[in-house]
């Protein structure tokens, strides 16, 4: 079932960006959006919001200026598929953005590229320049009168939270990357308070693919609620890490066999903000309705200490929390402190229960997805590997429990 | 700062403003331009940018302090960012960290006394299948070994001044 682990054999390699764009532009706007809706395409950045619904809302919003924004702020730990797509299949992404521009009535597109990927910029600018020369961007696209659309690239400056769409918009506006309250959503109040569609790199590439290959082709792949193929970034303890394309619904066991990670004791699905799935649950499927992922799959081999993994993720969140809301700013620091106590064998069961309760607070009360999902990894590791985390002896000490903290 | 240096900074900021525009949304591209050339965004730079955009310098400072790629203190000519996130961690990034610190004789967060190198941690660089990974300015290095560390540092040194061997080696 699994297609490939090298980008040359991804579906994208055989999709024609030109044909996809041309077929999409032949349709009326409502028909085009209806096709996107009918395809069942959901956002590939991780949240899984139906793309057709998003486009419909932005199309319906009244404004003389609208924006199409490509979220290329790929910062989720363990995710690198957008980098590969931008390196090898940028035309599909730009064509998808152009299709979105036509669909919602936007003339401006912006690709927000994370600062860590600045080395991709020259390549992407060349692709854009070629598309302008070929009249696939600019004043008249594909000879279609009245259709204008152009794309500019903006760089991030090293902030994970800017992958959150409203933080990304704040950043584009020249502010700190602090998420906004939602609603209002970007589809009506986005960049410069104008209606804006923000989609992930991979989502735009699939849009172009859908118009090249057809809605039926796309719908035939995947599960009922998670349609189409998904590009995964696989890393960690496996023989063949890299980029893979799988149909939604693929089990973790099948994926691990393909990548040479059968001996794994656990797999982190969805990056630092995702969940840790233990070996006993490898029958679970990669899908929005089971274990969802924006593309990050990290394999943990037999010898890995999952408390160390939890520490690494929490250090990440402590650093990357924007600090705007209390549950996230303080919660991540408290959880990290909890991990430190566990490492020293100094975390009481009562304190651990309090931390678990704090996790629920963070999920409910944090302002954006960062804080809401920051406790996921900690919680799932606590849940599945509880026995090996409690009662540790501090490194290099003798048995007596003289140094117990809380 | 010498008056001539101040003038140079003022000119550079003026040019960046002309290129990106005077609107608030130009702030990040302008700051990125200053950072790239001066390896810091100094107090004076923040004041000058604020004047150009018609905003309070505190606004500029709030943005500079938010983003990890913008620095209020001078960074080295070459900023080395070693990825510390889980996949690179599992690929033994600690050994690379150790070797970098040993070769440069500085700790993470510090800059060498000659102002050439700064050592920083980075969160996920998106090279998880090829770790350990590090960025040197805008250039990415993957599957870094302790031996490669020395080679990369030498390449940086050679790229400066009369000893530059190859135009391609000269980094921005």
Boltz contact constraints between the chains, C-beta under 6 A:
constraints:
  - contact:
      token1: [A, 74]
      token2: [B, 126]
      max_distance: 6.0
  - contact:
      token1: [A, 77]
      token2: [B, 85]
      max_distance: 6.0
  - contact:
      token1: [A, 77]
      token2: [B, 86]
      max_distance: 6.0
  - contact:
      token1: [A, 77]
      token2: [B, 124]
      max_distance: 6.0
  - contact:
      token1: [A, 78]
      token2: [B, 87]
      max_distance: 6.0
  - contact:
      token1: [A, 78]
      token2: [B, 128]
      max_distance: 6.0
  - contact:
      token1: [A, 80]
      token2: [B, 126]
      max_distance: 6.0
  - contact:
      token1: [A, 80]
      token2: [B, 128]
      max_distance: 6.0
  - contact:
      token1: [A, 83]
      token2: [B, 126]
      max_distance: 6.0
  - contact:
      token1: [A, 115]
      token2: [B, 69]
      max_distance: 6.0
  - contact:
      token1: [A, 116]
      token2: [B, 125]
      max_distance: 6.0
  - contact:
      token1: [A, 118]
      token2: [B, 138]
      max_distance: 6.0
  - contact:
      token1: [A, 119]
      token2: [B, 138]
      max_distance: 6.0
  - contact:
      token1: [A, 119]
      token2: [B, 140]
      max_distance: 6.0
  - contact:
      token1: [A, 157]
      token2: [B, 67]
      max_distance: 6.0
  - contact:
      token1: [A, 157]
      token2: [B, 69]
      max_distance: 6.0
  - contact:
      token1: [A, 157]
      token2: [B, 70]
      max_distance: 6.0
  - contact:
      token1: [A, 158]
      token2: [B, 67]
      max_distance: 6.0
  - contact:
      token1: [A, 158]
      token2: [B, 68]
      max_distance: 6.0
  - contact:
      token1: [A, 158]
      token2: [B, 69]
      max_distance: 6.0
  - contact:
      token1: [A, 159]
      token2: [B, 67]
      max_distance: 6.0
  - contact:
      token1: [A, 173]
      token2: [B, 25]
      max_distance: 6.0
  - contact:
      token1: [A, 174]
      token2: [B, 24]
      max_distance: 6.0
  - contact:
      token1: [A, 174]
      token2: [B, 25]
      max_distance: 6.0
  - contact:
      token1: [A, 174]
      token2: [B, 27]
      max_distance: 6.0
  - contact:
      token1: [A, 174]
      token2: [B, 28]
      max_distance: 6.0
  - contact:
      token1: [A, 176]
      token2: [B, 62]
      max_distance: 6.0
  - contact:
      token1: [A, 176]
      token2: [B, 63]
      max_distance: 6.0
  - contact:
      token1: [A, 176]
      token2: [B, 66]
      max_distance: 6.0
  - contact:
      token1: [A, 235]
      token2: [B, 87]
      max_distance: 6.0
  - contact:
      token1: [A, 235]
      token2: [B, 128]
      max_distance: 6.0
  - contact:
      token1: [A, 235]
      token2: [B, 129]
      max_distance: 6.0
  - contact:
      token1: [A, 236]
      token2: [B, 87]
      max_distance: 6.0
  - contact:
      token1: [A, 241]
      token2: [B, 129]
      max_distance: 6.0
  - contact:
      token1: [A, 242]
      token2: [B, 129]
      max_distance: 6.0
  - contact:
      token1: [A, 298]
      token2: [B, 87]
      max_distance: 6.0
  - contact:
      token1: [A, 312]
      token2: [B, 86]
      max_distance: 6.0
  - contact:
      token1: [A, 312]
      token2: [B, 89]
      max_distance: 6.0
  - contact:
      token1: [A, 316]
      token2: [B, 123]
      max_distance: 6.0
